[in-house]
Amino acid sequence: MHIGGITKNTLLDYPGRVAATIFTGGCNLRCLFCQNSSLVEGLIPEIKETDVLSFLEKRKGLITGVCISGGEPTLQPDLADFLREIKDMGYDVKLDTNGFEPQVLRNLAAEELVDYIALDIKTSKPGYRALCNTDIDLDKLDESIGLIKEGLFKNYEFRTTVVAEYYDRQVAAEIGEWLAGAGTYYLQNFVDSNTTFVGRGALHGQTREEIEAYAEILRKTISEVSLRGID
């Protein structure tokens, strides 16, 4: 496992759990608004897998879940082995993914290694390639979305980070049509930083009022649409 960071205690990353979040290095996308560009590019020192597992062993009883984020965790060839060790400690596991490795999701689900999955929807389909800044196979993403909607994982969410330059009411309507029938979708606002691929000041979050308008559009086709981390 290529591990580039760890948050040792969080109430935000895993709904209903006090959790630790582990960040894997590398990604198959280059989303312009990515807040973890240093992880994507492999520009930070790696943390030893044995050190992470030792930490989790010592935290039994203090945390109840482990979130695996990135980067893109499904690119790690030994992800399943790593999750087995975490599950053997008694932890629930949440996986954050961009959805472009559907076969990996099938394999993890077959072994019941993931208790909760969060799939990031970057934007609506027409703008996906430009926003992700790379050539991608949207059929793979469609496959992952279908698997999740059909119940591959017991607990799931779809979510989108709202960047004002890339998300508007038309995008909301297109995503609503794309995810029609989904159970849970979160909108979370973009927060500017120096860690994106385009640098500070180039991109912006949206007002709460406008995000509420997006949510109303999405609720026409998605059962539960909520705002997360928006003042």
C-alpha positions, -999 to 999 in steps of 0.1 A, spaced: 0 0 0 12 35 -9 0 55 21 6 93 20 -13 105 51 -35 96 81 -60 116 101 -59 99 135 -93 110 147 -123 124 128 -161 127 133 -166 139 97 -153 113 73 -173 83 83 -210 89 91 -219 75 126 -184 65 135 -154 80 153 -128 71 127 -93 73 114 -88 82 77 -60 68 57 -50 85 24 -35 65 -4 -12 80 -30 -18 82 -67 -50 87 -88 -62 80 -123 -78 115 -125 -64 150 -123 -95 169 -112 -87 206 -114 -102 213 -80 -86 184 -62 -76 193 -26 -51 164 -24 -30 171 -55 2 163 -36 -11 128 -29 -22 124 -65 13 134 -77 32 114 -51 49 145 -37 48 136 0 67 110 20 51 77 24 40 62 57 48 26 63 19 2 61 31 -16 92 31 17 112 -5 24 102 -16 -11 112 2 -8 145 -15 25 151 -49 10 144 -42 -19 167 -35 5 195 -67 25 189 -91 -4 193 -120 8 215 -112 45 209 -122 45 172 -148 23 156 -142 29 119 -115 34 93 -120 54 61 -98 47 31 -95 77 9 -70 92 -15 -59 97 -41 -78 67 -54 -76 36 -32 -89 12 -58 -56 16 -77 -37 -1 -49 -30 -37 -59 -29 -49 -23 -60 -30 -11 -80 -61 -3 -51 -75 18 -49 -43 37 -87 -42 43 -87 -78 55 -62 -69 82 -83 -39 93 -115 -60 93 -97 -86 114 -91 -60 140 -129 -55 143 -132 -22 125 -159 -11 100 -144 2 68 -156 31 46 -141 34 11 -140 67 -8 -137 62 -46 -141 79 -80 -157 48 -93 -135 40 -123 -125 5 -111 -158 -14 -110 -142 -48 -109 -123 -39 -78 -156 -28 -62 -171 -62 -71 -142 -81 -56 -143 -61 -23 -180 -65 -20 -177 -103 -26 -155 -105 4 -176 -81 25 -145 -59 30 -163 -26 28 -192 -15 51 -198 19 35 -189 33 2 -188 70 -10 -186 75 -47 -176 110 -59 -196 124 -87 -174 152 -101 -199 168 -124 -225 158 -150 -214 135 -178 -209 162 -206 -182 180 -185 -165 150 -169 -134 146 -191 -126 183 -191 -129 186 -153 -110 155 -146 -82 167 -170 -75 132 -184 -89 106 -208 -115 84 -190 -139 56 -197 -173 68 -185 -187 33 -191 -167 21 -161 -182 49 -140 -217 40 -152 -210 4 -142 -200 14 -107 -230 37 -103 -252 9 -114 -237 -16 -90 -241 7 -60 -277 16 -69 -285 -21 -72 -273 -27 -37 -237 -41 -41 -229 -24 -8 -253 -21 22 -245 15 30 -235 41 4 -236 77 -7 -230 96 -38 -215 131 -33 -203 161 -52 -180 190 -42 -197 221 -55 -173 244 -74 -190 275 -87 -171 274 -120 -183 239 -127 -216 233 -111 -249 251 -119 -286 243 -121 -283 226 -154 -255 204 -140 -277 196 -110 -305 185 -133 -282 164 -154 -268 146 -124 -303 141 -110 -312 123 -143 -280 103 -142 -284 91 -106 -322 88 -107 -333 62 -82 -303 66 -59 -309 67 -22 -284 92 -8 -266 122 -24 -246 149 -6 -236 183 -18 -205 197 -1 -190 231 -8 -156 237 -23 -131 254 0 -102 271 -17 -66 262 -8 -31 262 -22 -33 225 -28 -54 224 -60 -39 219 -95 -49 254 -105 -38 272 -73 -55 296 -48 -80 321 -61 -89 304 -94 -119 285 -81 -147 293 -57 -174 277 -36 -211 286 -40 -236 303 -17 -258 282 6 -289 296 -11 -277 284 -45 -267 250 -32 -301 247 -16 -316 254 -51 -294 225 -65 -307 202 -38 -343 209 -47 -336 200 -83 -319 168 -73 -347 158 -50 -370 153 -80 -351 120 -88 -330 112 -57 -346 100 -24 -323 119 0 -303 149 -9 -284 167 20 -259 194 24 -227 187 42 -203 211 58 -220 242 45 -225 272 67 
